[in-house]
């Protein structure tokens, strides 16, 4: 849908590209503990020994303006660090050369 600019469900040709999907996180602070805080949705995060959190794999989306069908994707999967605790790489069999 992002490449064709046509919805695969309803064939509508008006598509929204959402570069960064918002992820609501509730944290204390500001005027109340329920103050909504928005950050960028990411598939993975790492935390340094000092407690600093860094997002990896920022999520983008394309959405049909007519039916609302949405596809989520990320641009740079190779940037996600593999730490074998929270992120593990699964390796399947090599593809056949006769495909």
FINU-934102 format. One record per atom (N, C-alpha, C, CB): residue in three letters; x, y, z; atom name; residue number from 1. Coordinates in steps of 0.05 Angstrom, whole numbers, padded with zeros to 5 digits. Glycine has a CB too. Layout:
<nodes>
   res       px       py       pz   atom     n
   ALA        X        Y        Z     CA   NUM
...
</nodes>
This chain:
<nodes>
   res       px       py       pz   atom     n
   UNK    00017   -00024    00000      N     1
   UNK    00000    00000    00000     CA     1
   UNK    00018    00025    00000      C     1
   UNK   -00019    00000    00024     CB     1
   UNK    00040    00024    00014      N     2
   UNK    00058    00046    00014     CA     2
   UNK    00071    00052   -00013      C     2
   UNK    00079    00042    00035     CB     2
   UNK    00075    00030   -00028      N     3
   UNK    00088    00033   -00055     CA     3
   UNK    00067    00039   -00076      C     3
   UNK    00103    00008   -00062     CB     3
   UNK    00044    00026   -00075      N     4
   UNK    00024    00029   -00096     CA     4
   UNK    00005    00053   -00092      C     4
   UNK    00007    00004   -00098     CB     4
   UNK    00003    00062   -00067      N     5
   UNK   -00016    00084   -00059     CA     5
   UNK   -00045    00076   -00065      C     5
   UNK   -00009    00109   -00075     CB     5
   UNK   -00050    00050   -00064      N     6
   UNK   -00078    00040   -00067     CA     6
   UNK   -00083    00019   -00045      C     6
   UNK   -00081    00027   -00096     CB     6
   UNK   -00105    00021   -00032      N     7
   UNK   -00112    00003   -00010     CA     7
   UNK   -00118   -00025   -00021      C     7
   UNK   -00136    00013    00006     CB     7
   UNK   -00106   -00046   -00011      N     8
   UNK   -00111   -00073   -00020     CA     8
   UNK   -00139   -00084   -00012      C     8
   UNK   -00090   -00092   -00011     CB     8
   UNK   -00152   -00070    00007      N     9
   UNK   -00178   -00080    00016     CA     9
   UNK   -00201   -00067    00001      C     9
   UNK   -00181   -00073    00046     CB     9
   UNK   -00199   -00041   -00004      N    10
   UNK   -00222   -00027   -00017     CA    10
   UNK   -00216   -00012   -00043      C    10
   UNK   -00234   -00008    00003     CB    10
   UNK   -00190   -00014   -00052      N    11
   UNK   -00181   -00001   -00076     CA    11
   UNK   -00182    00030   -00076      C    11
   UNK   -00197   -00011   -00099     CB    11
   UNK   -00185    00042   -00053      N    12
   UNK   -00185    00071   -00050     CA    12
   UNK   -00156    00081   -00055      C    12
   UNK   -00195    00080   -00022     CB    12
   UNK   -00153    00104   -00067      N    13
   UNK   -00127    00114   -00075     CA    13
   UNK   -00118    00138   -00058      C    13
   UNK   -00127    00122   -00104     CB    13
   UNK   -00129    00142   -00034      N    14
   UNK   -00121    00163   -00016     CA    14
   UNK   -00109    00150    00009      C    14
   UNK   -00144    00183   -00009     CB    14
   UNK   -00083    00151    00012      N    15
   UNK   -00069    00137    00033     CA    15
   UNK   -00054    00157    00051      C    15
   UNK   -00049    00116    00021     CB    15
   UNK   -00055    00154    00077      N    16
   UNK   -00039    00170    00095     CA    16
   UNK   -00013    00156    00102      C    16
   UNK   -00056    00176    00121     CB    16
   UNK    00009    00171    00101      N    17
   UNK    00035    00160    00110     CA    17
   UNK    00040    00173    00137      C    17
   UNK    00058    00166    00090     CB    17
   UNK    00042    00157    00158      N    18
   UNK    00047    00167    00185     CA    18
   UNK    00075    00159    00192      C    18
   UNK    00026    00154    00206     CB    18
   UNK    00093    00179    00191      N    19
   UNK    00122    00174    00194     CA    19
   UNK    00129    00162    00221      C    19
   UNK    00137    00199    00189     CB    19
   UNK    00116    00172    00242      N    20
   UNK    00122    00162    00269     CA    20
   UNK    00096    00158    00284      C    20
   UNK    00140    00183    00285     CB    20
   UNK    00091    00133    00292      N    21
   UNK    00067    00126    00306     CA    21
   UNK    00070    00134    00336      C    21
   UNK    00060    00096    00303     CB    21
   UNK    00051    00148    00347      N    22
   UNK    00052    00156    00374     CA    22
   UNK    00045    00134    00393      C    22
   UNK    00034    00180    00379     CB    22
   UNK    00060    00132    00415      N    23
   UNK    00055    00112    00436     CA    23
   UNK    00050    00127    00462      C    23
   UNK    00079    00092    00438     CB    23
   UNK    00027    00124    00474      N    24
   UNK    00021    00138    00499     CA    24
   UNK    00033    00124    00522      C    24
   UNK   -00009    00142    00502     CB    24
   UNK    00048    00138    00539      N    25
   UNK    00059    00127    00563     CA    25
   UNK    00051    00145    00586      C    25
   UNK    00090    00125    00561     CB    25
   UNK    00039    00134    00606      N    26
   UNK    00031    00150    00629     CA    26
   UNK    00054    00151    00650      C    26
   UNK    00005    00139    00642     CB    26
   UNK    00062    00175    00657      N    27
   UNK    00083    00178    00676     CA    27
   UNK    00075    00199    00696      C    27
   UNK    00110    00185    00662     CB    27
   UNK    00087    00199    00719      N    28
   UNK    00082    00220    00738     CA    28
   UNK    00095    00246    00729      C    28
   UNK    00093    00212    00766     CB    28
   UNK    00086    00268    00741      N    29
   UNK    00097    00293    00733     CA    29
   UNK    00076    00312    00724      C    29
   UNK    00118    00290    00712     CB    29
   UNK    00085    00336    00715      N    30
   UNK    00067    00357    00707     CA    30
   UNK    00045    00362    00729      C    30
   UNK    00053    00351    00680     CB    30
   UNK    00020    00362    00721      N    31
   UNK    00000    00369    00741     CA    31
   UNK   -00012    00345    00756      C    31
   UNK   -00022    00384    00728     CB    31
   UNK   -00010    00321    00744      N    32
   UNK   -00021    00298    00758     CA    32
   UNK   -00007    00272    00749      C    32
   UNK   -00051    00295    00752     CB    32
   UNK   -00009    00251    00765      N    33
   UNK    00004    00226    00757     CA    33
   UNK   -00007    00213    00732      C    33
   UNK    00003    00206    00779     CB    33
   UNK   -00031    00221    00724      N    34
   UNK   -00044    00211    00700     CA    34
   UNK   -00040    00228    00675      C    34
   UNK   -00073    00207    00704     CB    34
   UNK   -00021    00248    00677      N    35
   UNK   -00016    00265    00654     CA    35
   UNK   -00006    00248    00631      C    35
   UNK    00005    00287    00662     CB    35
   UNK   -00019    00249    00608      N    36
   UNK   -00010    00233    00585     CA    36
   UNK    00015    00243    00572      C    36
   UNK   -00032    00231    00564     CB    36
   UNK    00034    00226    00569      N    37
   UNK    00060    00233    00557     CA    37
   UNK    00062    00216    00532      C    37
   UNK    00084    00229    00576     CB    37
   UNK    00068    00228    00509      N    38
   UNK    00069    00214    00484     CA    38
   UNK    00098    00211    00475      C    38
   UNK    00054    00229    00462     CB    38
   UNK    00105    00188    00466      N    39
   UNK    00132    00184    00454     CA    39
   UNK    00128    00168    00428      C    39
   UNK    00151    00170    00474     CB    39
   UNK    00150    00164    00414      N    40
   UNK    00149    00150    00389     CA    40
   UNK    00148    00120    00394      C    40
   UNK    00174    00157    00371     CB    40
   UNK    00130    00106    00380      N    41
   UNK    00128    00077    00383     CA    41
   UNK    00152    00064    00369      C    41
   UNK    00101    00066    00371     CB    41
   UNK    00164    00046    00384      N    42
   UNK    00188    00031    00373     CA    42
   UNK    00185    00002    00380      C    42
   UNK    00214    00043    00385     CB    42
   UNK    00197   -00015    00364      N    43
   UNK    00195   -00044    00368     CA    43
   UNK    00213   -00054    00391      C    43
   UNK    00201   -00059    00343     CB    43
   UNK    00235   -00040    00394      N    44
   UNK    00254   -00049    00415     CA    44
   UNK    00266   -00025    00429      C    44
   UNK    00276   -00067    00402     CB    44
   UNK    00275   -00029    00453      N    45
   UNK    00288   -00008    00468     CA    45
   UNK    00311   -00020    00484      C    45
   UNK    00268    00007    00487     CB    45
   UNK    00331   -00005    00488      N    46
   UNK    00353   -00014    00505     CA    46
   UNK    00356    00006    00528      C    46
   UNK    00380   -00016    00489     CB    46
   UNK    00367   -00004    00550      N    47
   UNK    00371    00013    00573     CA    47
   UNK    00400    00012    00581      C    47
   UNK    00353    00004    00597     CB    47
   UNK    00412    00035    00584      N    48
   UNK    00440    00036    00592     CA    48
   UNK    00443    00032    00622      C    48
   UNK    00453    00064    00584     CB    48
   UNK    00466    00027    00632      N    49
   UNK    00470    00023    00661     CA    49
   UNK    00461    00048    00677      C    49
   UNK    00499    00017    00667     CB    49
   UNK    00460    00071    00664      N    50
   UNK    00452    00096    00678     CA    50
   UNK    00421    00099    00676      C    50
   UNK    00465    00120    00665     CB    50
   UNK    00407    00080    00664      N    51
   UNK    00378    00082    00662     CA    51
   UNK    00368    00097    00638      C    51
   UNK    00367    00094    00686     CB    51
   UNK    00385    00105    00619      N    52
   UNK    00376    00119    00595     CA    52
   UNK    00365    00099    00576      C    52
   UNK    00400    00135    00583     CB    52
   UNK    00341    00105    00566      N    53
   UNK    00327    00087    00547     CA    53
   UNK    00330    00098    00519      C    53
   UNK    00297    00083    00555     CB    53
   UNK    00337    00080    00500      N    54
   UNK    00339    00088    00472     CA    54
   UNK    00321    00070    00455      C    54
   UNK    00369    00086    00462     CB    54
   UNK    00303    00082    00439      N    55
   UNK    00286    00066    00422     CA    55
   UNK    00300    00057    00396      C    55
   UNK    00261    00081    00415     CB    55
   UNK    00294    00034    00387      N    56
   UNK    00304    00023    00361     CA    56
   UNK    00280    00013    00345      C    56
   UNK    00325    00000    00365     CB    56
   UNK    00281    00015    00320      N    57
   UNK    00259    00005    00303     CA    57
   UNK    00234    00022    00305      C    57
   UNK    00253   -00024    00310     CB    57
   UNK    00237    00048    00300      N    58
   UNK    00214    00066    00302     CA    58
   UNK    00193    00057    00282      C    58
   UNK    00223    00096    00297     CB    58
   UNK    00168    00056    00291      N    59
   UNK    00146    00045    00275     CA    59
   UNK    00133    00068    00259      C    59
   UNK    00125    00032    00293     CB    59
   UNK    00128    00062    00233      N    60
   UNK    00113    00080    00215     CA    60
   UNK    00088    00065    00206      C    60
   UNK    00131    00089    00191     CB    60
   UNK    00070    00078    00193      N    61
   UNK    00046    00065    00184     CA    61
   UNK    00035    00078    00159      C    61
   UNK    00024    00066    00206     CB    61
   UNK    00020    00063    00144      N    62
   UNK    00004    00074    00121     CA    62
   UNK   -00025    00065    00127      C    62
   UNK    00015    00063    00093     CB    62
   UNK   -00043    00084    00122      N    63
   UNK   -00071    00080    00129     CA    63
   UNK   -00089    00089    00106      C    63
   UNK   -00078    00095    00155     CB    63
   UNK   -00109    00073    00100      N    64
   UNK   -00128    00081    00079     CA    64
   UNK   -00148    00101    00091      C    64
   UNK   -00144    00055    00069     CB    64
   UNK   -00152    00123    00077      N    65
   UNK   -00170    00144    00087     CA    65
   UNK   -00199    00136    00086      C    65
   UNK   -00166    00170    00072     CB    65
   UNK   -00205    00116    00069      N    66
   UNK   -00233    00108    00066     CA    66
   UNK   -00242    00086    00086      C    66
   UNK   -00238    00098    00038     CB    66
   UNK   -00227    00064    00087      N    67
   UNK   -00236    00041    00104     CA    67
   UNK   -00219    00039    00129      C    67
   UNK   -00233    00015    00088     CB    67
   UNK   -00197    00053    00131      N    68
   UNK   -00181    00052    00155     CA    68
   UNK   -00161    00029    00157      C    68
   UNK   -00199    00051    00178     CB    68
   UNK   -00160    00013    00137      N    69
   UNK   -00140   -00009    00137     CA    69
   UNK   -00112    00003    00141      C    69
   UNK   -00141   -00026    00111     CB    69
   UNK   -00097   -00009    00159      N    70
   UNK   -00070    00002    00166     CA    70
   UNK   -00049   -00020    00165      C    70
   UNK   -00071    00015    00194     CB    70
   UNK   -00026   -00013    00154      N    71
   UNK   -00003   -00030    00154     CA    71
   UNK    00020   -00016    00170      C    71
   UNK    00007   -00037    00125     CB    71
   UNK    00031   -00030    00189      N    72
   UNK    00054   -00019    00205     CA    72
   UNK    00080   -00030    00193      C    72
   UNK    00051   -00026    00235     CB    72
   UNK    00101   -00014    00194      N    73
   UNK    00127   -00023    00184     CA    73
   UNK    00148   -00007    00198      C    73
   UNK    00129   -00021    00154     CB    73
   UNK    00173   -00016    00195      N    74
   UNK    00195   -00001    00205     CA    74
   UNK    00216    00001    00183      C    74
   UNK    00207   -00013    00231     CB    74
   UNK    00231    00022    00184      N    75
   UNK    00250    00027    00162     CA    75
   UNK    00277    00014    00165      C    75
   UNK    00254    00056    00159     CB    75
   UNK    00287    00011    00189      N    76
   UNK    00315    00002    00192     CA    76
   UNK    00317   -00021    00212      C    76
   UNK    00332    00026    00201     CB    76
   UNK    00309   -00044    00204      N    77
   UNK    00310   -00067    00222     CA    77
   UNK    00338   -00074    00230      C    77
   UNK    00297   -00092    00209     CB    77
   UNK    00357   -00068    00214      N    78
   UNK    00385   -00075    00220     CA    78
   UNK    00396   -00058    00243      C    78
   UNK    00403   -00071    00196     CB    78
   UNK    00382   -00037    00250      N    79
   UNK    00392   -00020    00272     CA    79
   UNK    00385   -00031    00300      C    79
   UNK    00380    00008    00270     CB    79
   UNK    00368   -00050    00302      N    80
   UNK    00360   -00061    00328     CA    80
   UNK    00383   -00079    00338      C    80
   UNK    00334   -00077    00326     CB    80
   UNK    00394   -00072    00361      N    81
   UNK    00416   -00089    00372     CA    81
   UNK    00405   -00116    00383      C    81
   UNK    00431   -00074    00394     CB    81
   UNK    00420   -00137    00378      N    82
   UNK    00413   -00163    00388     CA    82
   UNK    00428   -00167    00414      C    82
   UNK    00420   -00186    00367     CB    82
   UNK    00413   -00170    00436      N    83
   UNK    00425   -00173    00462     CA    83
   UNK    00420   -00201    00474      C    83
   UNK    00415   -00152    00481     CB    83
   UNK    00406   -00217    00460      N    84
   UNK    00399   -00245    00469     CA    84
   UNK    00383   -00246    00495      C    84
   UNK    00424   -00261    00471     CB    84
   UNK    00375   -00223    00505      N    85
   UNK    00357   -00223    00529     CA    85
   UNK    00330   -00214    00520      C    85
   UNK    00369   -00205    00551     CB    85
   UNK    00328   -00190    00509      N    86
   UNK    00302   -00179    00500     CA    86
   UNK    00298   -00182    00470      C    86
   UNK    00300   -00150    00508     CB    86
   UNK    00320   -00182    00456      N    87
   UNK    00319   -00185    00426     CA    87
   UNK    00337   -00208    00418      C    87
   UNK    00328   -00159    00412     CB    87
   UNK    00325   -00228    00406      N    88
   UNK    00340   -00252    00396     CA    88
   UNK    00335   -00254    00366      C    88
   UNK    00331   -00278    00411     CB    88
   UNK    00356   -00263    00352      N    89
   UNK    00353   -00267    00323     CA    89
   UNK    00348   -00296    00318      C    89
   UNK    00379   -00257    00308     CB    89
   UNK    00327   -00302    00303      N    90
   UNK    00320   -00329    00296     CA    90
   UNK    00328   -00332    00266      C    90
   UNK    00289   -00334    00300     CB    90
   UNK    00343   -00353    00261      N    91
   UNK    00354   -00358    00234     CA    91
   UNK    00341   -00383    00223      C    91
   UNK    00385   -00360    00234     CB    91
   UNK    00327   -00381    00200      N    92
   UNK    00315   -00403    00187     CA    92
   UNK    00333   -00416    00167      C    92
   UNK    00289   -00395    00174     CB    92
   UNK    00324   -00436    00153      N    93
   UNK    00340   -00450    00133     CA    93
   UNK    00346   -00431    00109      C    93
   UNK    00326   -00475    00123     CB    93
   UNK    00368   -00435    00096      N    94
   UNK    00375   -00420    00073     CA    94
   UNK    00355   -00424    00051      C    94
   UNK    00404   -00427    00063     CB    94
   UNK    00348   -00403    00035      N    95
   UNK    00328   -00407    00014     CA    95
   UNK    00340   -00425   -00008      C    95
   UNK    00320   -00380    00002     CB    95
   UNK    00323   -00439   -00021      N    96
   UNK    00332   -00457   -00043     CA    96
   UNK    00340   -00440   -00067      C    96
   UNK    00309   -00477   -00051     CB    96
   UNK    00361   -00447   -00081      N    97
   UNK    00368   -00432   -00105     CA    97
   UNK    00349   -00437   -00129      C    97
   UNK    00397   -00439   -00113     CB    97
   UNK    00331   -00456   -00126      N    98
   UNK    00313   -00464   -00147     CA    98
   UNK    00285   -00451   -00145      C    98
   UNK    00309   -00494   -00148     CB    98
   UNK    00283   -00431   -00129      N    99
   UNK    00257   -00417   -00126     CA    99
   UNK    00250   -00400   -00149      C    99
   UNK    00256   -00400   -00101     CB    99
</nodes>
